[in-house]
């Protein structure tokens, strides 16, 4: 009896140790041990349905029956004891696997901290303490390099139980990894004061986040950045320097597209409803901002399209309609029978229509600037001179004389066809009277 009590006490001590170290419920351990001893007894006594095994939860004593016959533990033999040990270890592992599965099943969609243990064909094995997880090559960031023993944060993508093992899939490329980091660094995000509406990411390059504040007193952008960018810098350091764009939520889709394409400056956004009810946005930018709007290998516009959930086409403003630069010049040739002031006024109105306020014309009712007045005076003077021109003009082109070069005498000859005639409305009159001209004999 004393020996039985001693063995019972030792059994209770072992059960208690396993319970504390592996956090397996004691009842599960007792049931696993009873099942293991029963399996060993059946191997010795046959597949009898009357075999029963029980362990006292208080004393730790084991009892076995085959119907009404009591079977001492010593009668099971050494082989049965080894079998019971193996079965117990297997049952214990299954119980531990169930506990790990239930634990990490509830952690799905969260971030965990682990240690890089080893690499198997490009797959990173991470030790989480109670379980091992893996990060396949497709979920690793190319620009990141880890070594065994390095600490790593990762996002739990999936948890599944395969036989006695639990497969935990981690990711370093998932967009929600950035969200989990903001939960860790920004209390307003963790408390729900700032809501992350949408987040898109190209791992290792850039992330765009659409956020809004549920409290009018809290600035969502300032809270995410932190004092002198302390919060956002901590997150960027964890992501290996990845750029993060924080965009305030706007109801207007056009304004949201403009904000999402920053730092490029957008000139105009045209929205078009497609047949499949999707929306296509045509964005017009200046030539100098085209490369910024598109981004390296289309990264910026691709993330903006995913963030706004529209199809975006970037078009330069010159491709849509080249800017018409209209230049206006005051006419110098006037009809002598028309009023010069009326002509200038009509031309000034036409110039104002094309050039608008940039024409430099005075508003209606104000005096004309001095330089404009000078031009008008010159034009009026030319028009008055034209009225007197027909009376003193030569009768024929043959009588027209041209001054000889170097101050020589005048020579008769036909008029230069390129010179102004009376019909061509010259802009100035010859002051020399016909009767004062000298002729060469």
DAKA-V509013 format. One line per field, one symbol per residue. ss: DSSP state (2 for helix, 1 for strand, 0 for the rest). Layout:
# DAKA-V509013
ss: ???
This chain:
# DAKA-V509013
ss: 022222222222222222222200022222222222222222222000001111100000011111001110222222222222222222222222222222222200001111111111001111100001111022200000000000111111111111001111111000222222222220222200011111111100011111111000000222222022222222222200001111110000222222220000011111111000001111111022222222022222222222220011111122220000000000000000000222222222222222222220000000000222222222222222222222220000222011002220001100000000000000000000022200000
